[in-house]
Amino acid sequence: MALFRLQIALPDRPGSLGLLASAIGAAGGDIRELVVLKSENGRGFDDITVAVPGSNPTDLIELLSSIGGVEVISINPVE
């Protein structure tokens, strides 16, 4: 498994983070760390470190981006 740090923006409302975590699990990913950065203008901003199967996070990024209101701002490998 490869580790990636994602910066995510999502709607700041109950259940949004749970939906995101469920999608990561459904894609075979494992959340290793989550840091809530801030909340502003109805959006939450989080840094999430995720272990994904293999070395390519493309499927995970596509899945997360398909969730209404979720934006993957950046993704970086963790060494």
PyMOL CGO cylinders between C-alpha atoms (Angstrom):
from pymol import cmd
from pymol.cgo import CYLINDER

trace = [
    CYLINDER, 0.00, 0.00, 0.00, 1.12, 3.54, -0.74, 0.3, 1, 1, 1, 1, 1, 1,
    CYLINDER, 1.12, 3.54, -0.74, 0.51, 6.57, 1.48, 0.3, 1, 1, 1, 1, 1, 1,
    CYLINDER, 0.51, 6.57, 1.48, -0.89, 9.84, 0.17, 0.3, 1, 1, 1, 1, 1, 1,
    CYLINDER, -0.89, 9.84, 0.17, -1.81, 13.09, 1.89, 0.3, 1, 1, 1, 1, 1, 1,
    CYLINDER, -1.81, 13.09, 1.89, -4.96, 14.64, 0.49, 0.3, 1, 1, 1, 1, 1, 1,
    CYLINDER, -4.96, 14.64, 0.49, -6.22, 18.12, 1.16, 0.3, 1, 1, 1, 1, 1, 1,
    CYLINDER, -6.22, 18.12, 1.16, -10.00, 18.01, 0.88, 0.3, 1, 1, 1, 1, 1, 1,
    CYLINDER, -10.00, 18.01, 0.88, -12.78, 20.59, 0.93, 0.3, 1, 1, 1, 1, 1, 1,
    CYLINDER, -12.78, 20.59, 0.93, -16.27, 19.36, 1.73, 0.3, 1, 1, 1, 1, 1, 1,
    CYLINDER, -16.27, 19.36, 1.73, -19.62, 20.75, 2.85, 0.3, 1, 1, 1, 1, 1, 1,
    CYLINDER, -19.62, 20.75, 2.85, -19.51, 21.69, 6.54, 0.3, 1, 1, 1, 1, 1, 1,
    CYLINDER, -19.51, 21.69, 6.54, -22.62, 19.79, 7.61, 0.3, 1, 1, 1, 1, 1, 1,
    CYLINDER, -22.62, 19.79, 7.61, -23.36, 16.68, 9.68, 0.3, 1, 1, 1, 1, 1, 1,
    CYLINDER, -23.36, 16.68, 9.68, -22.48, 13.45, 7.89, 0.3, 1, 1, 1, 1, 1, 1,
    CYLINDER, -22.48, 13.45, 7.89, -20.15, 14.89, 5.23, 0.3, 1, 1, 1, 1, 1, 1,
    CYLINDER, -20.15, 14.89, 5.23, -16.98, 13.56, 6.83, 0.3, 1, 1, 1, 1, 1, 1,
    CYLINDER, -16.98, 13.56, 6.83, -18.63, 10.17, 7.49, 0.3, 1, 1, 1, 1, 1, 1,
    CYLINDER, -18.63, 10.17, 7.49, -19.63, 9.90, 3.83, 0.3, 1, 1, 1, 1, 1, 1,
    CYLINDER, -19.63, 9.90, 3.83, -16.08, 10.74, 2.79, 0.3, 1, 1, 1, 1, 1, 1,
    CYLINDER, -16.08, 10.74, 2.79, -14.60, 8.15, 5.17, 0.3, 1, 1, 1, 1, 1, 1,
    CYLINDER, -14.60, 8.15, 5.17, -17.04, 5.49, 3.91, 0.3, 1, 1, 1, 1, 1, 1,
    CYLINDER, -17.04, 5.49, 3.91, -16.04, 6.23, 0.30, 0.3, 1, 1, 1, 1, 1, 1,
    CYLINDER, -16.04, 6.23, 0.30, -12.35, 5.88, 1.18, 0.3, 1, 1, 1, 1, 1, 1,
    CYLINDER, -12.35, 5.88, 1.18, -13.05, 2.51, 2.80, 0.3, 1, 1, 1, 1, 1, 1,
    CYLINDER, -13.05, 2.51, 2.80, -15.18, 1.36, -0.16, 0.3, 1, 1, 1, 1, 1, 1,
    CYLINDER, -15.18, 1.36, -0.16, -12.24, 2.13, -2.45, 0.3, 1, 1, 1, 1, 1, 1,
    CYLINDER, -12.24, 2.13, -2.45, -9.97, -0.08, -0.32, 0.3, 1, 1, 1, 1, 1, 1,
    CYLINDER, -9.97, -0.08, -0.32, -8.25, 2.85, 1.36, 0.3, 1, 1, 1, 1, 1, 1,
    CYLINDER, -8.25, 2.85, 1.36, -7.32, 3.11, 5.02, 0.3, 1, 1, 1, 1, 1, 1,
    CYLINDER, -7.32, 3.11, 5.02, -7.31, 6.48, 6.80, 0.3, 1, 1, 1, 1, 1, 1,
    CYLINDER, -7.31, 6.48, 6.80, -4.08, 6.80, 8.78, 0.3, 1, 1, 1, 1, 1, 1,
    CYLINDER, -4.08, 6.80, 8.78, -4.42, 10.41, 9.92, 0.3, 1, 1, 1, 1, 1, 1,
    CYLINDER, -4.42, 10.41, 9.92, -7.03, 13.16, 9.72, 0.3, 1, 1, 1, 1, 1, 1,
    CYLINDER, -7.03, 13.16, 9.72, -6.53, 16.80, 10.62, 0.3, 1, 1, 1, 1, 1, 1,
    CYLINDER, -6.53, 16.80, 10.62, -9.39, 19.28, 10.49, 0.3, 1, 1, 1, 1, 1, 1,
    CYLINDER, -9.39, 19.28, 10.49, -7.79, 22.49, 9.23, 0.3, 1, 1, 1, 1, 1, 1,
    CYLINDER, -7.79, 22.49, 9.23, -10.62, 25.02, 9.24, 0.3, 1, 1, 1, 1, 1, 1,
    CYLINDER, -10.62, 25.02, 9.24, -14.22, 25.76, 8.47, 0.3, 1, 1, 1, 1, 1, 1,
    CYLINDER, -14.22, 25.76, 8.47, -15.24, 28.82, 6.51, 0.3, 1, 1, 1, 1, 1, 1,
    CYLINDER, -15.24, 28.82, 6.51, -18.12, 29.87, 4.30, 0.3, 1, 1, 1, 1, 1, 1,
    CYLINDER, -18.12, 29.87, 4.30, -19.96, 26.58, 4.84, 0.3, 1, 1, 1, 1, 1, 1,
    CYLINDER, -19.96, 26.58, 4.84, -16.97, 24.44, 3.79, 0.3, 1, 1, 1, 1, 1, 1,
    CYLINDER, -16.97, 24.44, 3.79, -14.68, 22.27, 5.88, 0.3, 1, 1, 1, 1, 1, 1,
    CYLINDER, -14.68, 22.27, 5.88, -11.03, 21.81, 4.97, 0.3, 1, 1, 1, 1, 1, 1,
    CYLINDER, -11.03, 21.81, 4.97, -9.18, 18.67, 6.06, 0.3, 1, 1, 1, 1, 1, 1,
    CYLINDER, -9.18, 18.67, 6.06, -5.81, 16.98, 5.54, 0.3, 1, 1, 1, 1, 1, 1,
    CYLINDER, -5.81, 16.98, 5.54, -6.24, 13.21, 5.30, 0.3, 1, 1, 1, 1, 1, 1,
    CYLINDER, -6.24, 13.21, 5.30, -3.41, 10.68, 5.07, 0.3, 1, 1, 1, 1, 1, 1,
    CYLINDER, -3.41, 10.68, 5.07, -4.66, 7.57, 3.30, 0.3, 1, 1, 1, 1, 1, 1,
    CYLINDER, -4.66, 7.57, 3.30, -3.06, 4.22, 2.51, 0.3, 1, 1, 1, 1, 1, 1,
    CYLINDER, -3.06, 4.22, 2.51, -4.29, 2.97, -0.87, 0.3, 1, 1, 1, 1, 1, 1,
    CYLINDER, -4.29, 2.97, -0.87, -3.83, -0.41, -2.55, 0.3, 1, 1, 1, 1, 1, 1,
    CYLINDER, -3.83, -0.41, -2.55, -1.00, -0.38, -5.09, 0.3, 1, 1, 1, 1, 1, 1,
    CYLINDER, -1.00, -0.38, -5.09, 0.70, 2.89, -5.89, 0.3, 1, 1, 1, 1, 1, 1,
    CYLINDER, 0.70, 2.89, -5.89, -1.87, 4.80, -7.96, 0.3, 1, 1, 1, 1, 1, 1,
    CYLINDER, -1.87, 4.80, -7.96, -4.54, 6.88, -6.16, 0.3, 1, 1, 1, 1, 1, 1,
    CYLINDER, -4.54, 6.88, -6.16, -6.48, 7.74, -9.35, 0.3, 1, 1, 1, 1, 1, 1,
    CYLINDER, -6.48, 7.74, -9.35, -9.50, 5.55, -8.58, 0.3, 1, 1, 1, 1, 1, 1,
    CYLINDER, -9.50, 5.55, -8.58, -9.78, 7.01, -5.07, 0.3, 1, 1, 1, 1, 1, 1,
    CYLINDER, -9.78, 7.01, -5.07, -9.52, 10.59, -6.35, 0.3, 1, 1, 1, 1, 1, 1,
    CYLINDER, -9.52, 10.59, -6.35, -12.22, 9.96, -8.98, 0.3, 1, 1, 1, 1, 1, 1,
    CYLINDER, -12.22, 9.96, -8.98, -14.52, 8.42, -6.37, 0.3, 1, 1, 1, 1, 1, 1,
    CYLINDER, -14.52, 8.42, -6.37, -14.05, 11.26, -3.88, 0.3, 1, 1, 1, 1, 1, 1,
    CYLINDER, -14.05, 11.26, -3.88, -14.51, 13.88, -6.59, 0.3, 1, 1, 1, 1, 1, 1,
    CYLINDER, -14.51, 13.88, -6.59, -17.83, 12.27, -7.57, 0.3, 1, 1, 1, 1, 1, 1,
    CYLINDER, -17.83, 12.27, -7.57, -19.31, 12.94, -4.11, 0.3, 1, 1, 1, 1, 1, 1,
    CYLINDER, -19.31, 12.94, -4.11, -21.44, 16.06, -4.23, 0.3, 1, 1, 1, 1, 1, 1,
    CYLINDER, -21.44, 16.06, -4.23, -19.63, 19.07, -2.81, 0.3, 1, 1, 1, 1, 1, 1,
    CYLINDER, -19.63, 19.07, -2.81, -16.30, 17.28, -2.24, 0.3, 1, 1, 1, 1, 1, 1,
    CYLINDER, -16.30, 17.28, -2.24, -13.21, 18.81, -3.83, 0.3, 1, 1, 1, 1, 1, 1,
    CYLINDER, -13.21, 18.81, -3.83, -9.77, 17.19, -3.79, 0.3, 1, 1, 1, 1, 1, 1,
    CYLINDER, -9.77, 17.19, -3.79, -7.55, 20.26, -3.58, 0.3, 1, 1, 1, 1, 1, 1,
    CYLINDER, -7.55, 20.26, -3.58, -4.21, 18.45, -3.61, 0.3, 1, 1, 1, 1, 1, 1,
    CYLINDER, -4.21, 18.45, -3.61, -2.69, 15.00, -3.30, 0.3, 1, 1, 1, 1, 1, 1,
    CYLINDER, -2.69, 15.00, -3.30, 0.93, 14.27, -2.42, 0.3, 1, 1, 1, 1, 1, 1,
    CYLINDER, 0.93, 14.27, -2.42, 2.79, 11.02, -1.79, 0.3, 1, 1, 1, 1, 1, 1,
    CYLINDER, 2.79, 11.02, -1.79, 4.03, 10.50, 1.77, 0.3, 1, 1, 1, 1, 1, 1,
    CYLINDER, 4.03, 10.50, 1.77, 7.54, 9.11, 1.94, 0.3, 1, 1, 1, 1, 1, 1,
]
cmd.load_cgo(trace, "trace")
